[in-house]
Amino acid sequence: MGVFTDSIQDVSDDITKWHFVAYDQLNHALLPDDIAESNTGLLFIETKWKARRLPYHKQKLALLLSNQRHFAIEMQEQGYPINYVFDERPYCEILDDFVSRGYTLTTTESAELVMREQISMVDSIQILSHKGWITTKEDFILSQGKKKTWKMDPFYRLVRKKYDIMIDEGKPVGGKWSLDYENRLPWDNAVSLPEQIRFDCDDITNEVIQMIENDFSHHPGKIDPEYLPSSSAQAKSLWNWAKMNVMTYFGPYEDAMTLQHKTLFHTTISSMLNLSRLLPMDVVKDAEMLDIPINSKEGFIRQILGWREFVKHVHDLTNGFEDNPEKKPTARPGAGWEGDWPDSRKSPNFLSNQYPLPPVYWGAESGMLCLDTAVSDVVNTGYTHHIPRLMVLANIGNLLQVNPRELTDWFWAMFTDAYDWVVEPNVLAMGTYAVGGLMTTKPYVSGTPYIKKMGDYCGDCSLHFKKSCPISDMYWNFLDENKHLFEGNIRLAMPLRTLSKKSEEAKQSSKKVTAYVKQQLSLGEKLDEQVLVTMKA
Ligand SMILES: Cc1cc2nc3c(=O)[nH]c(=O)nc-3n(C[C@H](O)[C@H](O)[C@H](O)COP(=O)(O)OP(=O)(O)OC[C@H]3O[C@@H](n4cnc5c(N)ncnc54)[C@H](O)[C@@H]3O)c2cc1C
């Protein structure tokens, strides 16, 4: 017995109907409309089977379980009967037991495909629609017309109009749909950086932390209780903090990276949104009401109403990209994680990248400060903002030709906000181009100049940005090896023209540099500045 189990009351035998609340549906607004009148109890499942599926970051396990336990208590306080089951088996077997004991079961359609697969194996359970999404599949289909490739922009315009967000007489407020061109500042110390909000940790959360340290001590990452919003009130405080402290400058510094601050003017609400502690429409409506510059307001709303909803539809419509599969990856990363990886989902691999995820992604130092900083941020907190994810972790992974499934599984395990519906489109489609041009017109790859411009790592890096940084070499080598796939791609025409003007020696040198980096990193060893200087000379 413990603090949490002691606070859950016994329920009477006359409850025969249970609504199963999945771990990412922790909001009263997502419960069935008739829940209060129908003498239905709420069923929660905490099964170690799930936690063992991937090497989940400890902070992620703590965040998910402490929120689930707090939500159960919050709902009990509102009068709902609660059945909180601890188990070691898959969800489908536990739910099947309930059915065979004569109970009637309902659940809300799960956002995650892995949970939908579990639910589909339950003999008899009624699935109710999910009320947490702002947009519908029909919105998505209507916005894309008959095109074979999908674009966020037409979807965003359509749903802004349909749901009347920042719209004035049918036109976008401010006259433009996107103000992204105003949102490209590197960090320039022009304003004060915000102090991140911290949370008190109660007995329920402490108990979860203890359990994880005992049962999942071999999992990566560490738990920081001060950054563990767990109750509904703490989720609201996080959003209030974001509205007061970051939203004004969200736009201009959206893409900036600095060693001085991990989160800059990002809200850090994604984990709370993805557990449904915060609801996207509430956040969008609140943001619309804020008295902040329009480029920050529009930039933020686009992330949630646009990107977040868009990737969910892409994932649903492709069944997690399974329509375009290759064989399951065989090489699985060992370093940093001693357990077995479960069988992974089949995944597309448009670029045929097969390099196994190297130990640097688990914390071995590479000597590239941008990569080492992003990885240590993830290991320490389970978070980095969008640009380190896209332009450092995914970019360098892609330039190294890491198997995209392995990289995706790493993101999925290590980020506190990662669930299949959001991590797969972001890594497989956006970050690694593993699905080809389905969602992006070109791979998001870049060399040293982008990272130097948007971040301040290069000044403190042990590798000189010109003489020994290998990232641009890896970039040119990537383009050279894949150029046959990008013939006629207008967005890549300029870099491909530059590539074609490079001498054969320059191309060979980039190839050698890339091979050296891959060899060192697969051994878990740092890059040697002198070796790189000689190779690049
Ligand atoms: C390679 C890669 C992997 C990613 N993996 C995840 C993931 O596992 N889970 C996740 O929620 N987001 C993911 N993202 C999207 C985005 O990076 C995060 O949502 C964001 O960094 C979360 O931090 P924040 O809450 O401070 O976001 P802010 O910058 O404050 O943005 C506000 C909100 O917009 C939403 N958002 C913004 N961009 C996206 C996007 N591309 N897809 C979905 N939602 C978006 C998020 O809900 C976010 O909380 C990934 C992006 C990339 C490039």
The ligand as an SDF file (V2000), in Angstrom:
LIG
                    3D

 53 58  0  0  0  0  0  0  0  0999 V2000
   12.5210   15.8930  -35.2260 C   0  0  0  0  0  0  0  0  0  0  0  0
   11.3440   16.4330  -34.4650 C   0  0  0  0  0  0  0  0  0  0  0  0
   10.7100   15.6710  -33.5060 C   0  0  0  0  0  0  0  0  0  0  0  0
    9.6050   16.1740  -32.8190 C   0  0  0  0  0  0  0  0  0  0  0  0
    8.9710   15.3730  -31.9230 N   0  0  0  0  0  0  0  0  0  0  0  0
    7.8780   15.8450  -31.2680 C   0  0  0  0  0  0  0  0  0  0  0  0
    7.2030   15.0280  -30.3220 C   0  0  0  0  0  0  0  0  0  0  0  0
    7.5780   13.8830  -30.0920 O   0  0  0  0  0  0  0  0  0  0  0  0
    6.1250   15.5430  -29.6690 N   0  0  0  0  0  0  0  0  0  0  0  0
    5.6920   16.8210  -29.9050 C   0  0  0  0  0  0  0  0  0  0  0  0
    4.7130   17.2410  -29.2900 O   0  0  0  0  0  0  0  0  0  0  0  0
    6.2910   17.5990  -30.8090 N   0  0  0  0  0  0  0  0  0  0  0  0
    7.3810   17.1620  -31.4880 C   0  0  0  0  0  0  0  0  0  0  0  0
    8.0170   17.9680  -32.3770 N   0  0  0  0  0  0  0  0  0  0  0  0
    7.4520   19.3010  -32.6680 C   0  0  0  0  0  0  0  0  0  0  0  0
    8.0280   20.4370  -31.7990 C   0  0  0  0  0  0  0  0  0  0  0  0
    9.4250   20.4240  -31.8810 O   0  0  0  0  0  0  0  0  0  0  0  0
    7.5800   20.3280  -30.3550 C   0  0  0  0  0  0  0  0  0  0  0  0
    6.1700   20.2630  -30.3110 O   0  0  0  0  0  0  0  0  0  0  0  0
    8.0060   21.5310  -29.5440 C   0  0  0  0  0  0  0  0  0  0  0  0
    9.4010   21.6860  -29.6070 O   0  0  0  0  0  0  0  0  0  0  0  0
    7.5530   21.3580  -28.1030 C   0  0  0  0  0  0  0  0  0  0  0  0
    8.0550   22.3740  -27.2920 O   0  0  0  0  0  0  0  0  0  0  0  0
    7.1440   23.5740  -26.8030 P   0  0  0  0  0  0  0  0  0  0  0  0
    5.9340   23.0620  -26.1360 O   0  0  0  0  0  0  0  0  0  0  0  0
    8.0310   24.4880  -26.0350 O   0  0  0  0  0  0  0  0  0  0  0  0
    6.7090   24.2090  -28.1610 O   0  0  0  0  0  0  0  0  0  0  0  0
    6.4340   25.7020  -28.6320 P   0  0  0  0  0  0  0  0  0  0  0  0
    7.5470   26.1130  -29.5090 O   0  0  0  0  0  0  0  0  0  0  0  0
    6.0770   26.5750  -27.5020 O   0  0  0  0  0  0  0  0  0  0  0  0
    5.1810   25.4800  -29.6150 O   0  0  0  0  0  0  0  0  0  0  0  0
    3.8450   25.4100  -29.1480 C   0  0  0  0  0  0  0  0  0  0  0  0
    3.2010   24.0990  -29.4570 C   0  0  0  0  0  0  0  0  0  0  0  0
    3.0460   23.9000  -30.8430 O   0  0  0  0  0  0  0  0  0  0  0  0
    2.9530   22.5030  -31.1060 C   0  0  0  0  0  0  0  0  0  0  0  0
    3.8640   22.1620  -32.2030 N   0  0  0  0  0  0  0  0  0  0  0  0
    4.8070   22.9420  -32.7460 C   0  0  0  0  0  0  0  0  0  0  0  0
    5.3920   22.3250  -33.7870 N   0  0  0  0  0  0  0  0  0  0  0  0
    4.8170   21.1240  -33.8860 C   0  0  0  0  0  0  0  0  0  0  0  0
    5.0010   20.0330  -34.7600 C   0  0  0  0  0  0  0  0  0  0  0  0
    5.8990   20.0620  -35.7520 N   0  0  0  0  0  0  0  0  0  0  0  0
    4.2660   18.9440  -34.5490 N   0  0  0  0  0  0  0  0  0  0  0  0
    3.3610   18.8930  -33.5540 C   0  0  0  0  0  0  0  0  0  0  0  0
    3.1350   19.8930  -32.7040 N   0  0  0  0  0  0  0  0  0  0  0  0
    3.8520   21.0060  -32.8800 C   0  0  0  0  0  0  0  0  0  0  0  0
    3.3290   21.7910  -29.8310 C   0  0  0  0  0  0  0  0  0  0  0  0
    2.1750   21.2790  -29.2410 O   0  0  0  0  0  0  0  0  0  0  0  0
    3.9420   22.8890  -28.9810 C   0  0  0  0  0  0  0  0  0  0  0  0
    3.7360   22.6930  -27.6050 O   0  0  0  0  0  0  0  0  0  0  0  0
    9.1330   17.4860  -33.0860 C   0  0  0  0  0  0  0  0  0  0  0  0
    9.7890   18.2470  -34.0480 C   0  0  0  0  0  0  0  0  0  0  0  0
   10.8610   17.7310  -34.7340 C   0  0  0  0  0  0  0  0  0  0  0  0
   11.4990   18.5710  -35.7770 C   0  0  0  0  0  0  0  0  0  0  0  0
  1  2  1  0
  2  3  1  0
  2 52  2  0
  3  4  2  0
  4  5  1  0
  4 50  1  0
  5  6  2  0
  6  7  1  0
  6 13  1  0
  7  8  2  0
  7  9  1  0
  9 10  1  0
 10 11  2  0
 10 12  1  0
 12 13  2  0
 13 14  1  0
 14 15  1  0
 14 50  1  0
 15 16  1  0
 16 17  1  0
 16 18  1  0
 18 19  1  0
 18 20  1  0
 20 21  1  0
 20 22  1  0
 22 23  1  0
 23 24  1  0
 24 25  2  0
 24 26  1  0
 24 27  1  0
 27 28  1  0
 28 29  2  0
 28 30  1  0
 28 31  1  0
 31 32  1  0
 32 33  1  0
 33 34  1  0
 33 48  1  0
 34 35  1  0
 35 36  1  0
 35 46  1  0
 36 37  1  0
 36 45  1  0
 37 38  2  0
 38 39  1  0
 39 40  1  0
 39 45  2  0
 40 41  1  0
 40 42  2  0
 42 43  1  0
 43 44  2  0
 44 45  1  0
 46 47  1  0
 46 48  1  0
 48 49  1  0
 50 51  2  0
 51 52  1  0
 52 53  1  0
M  END
$$$$
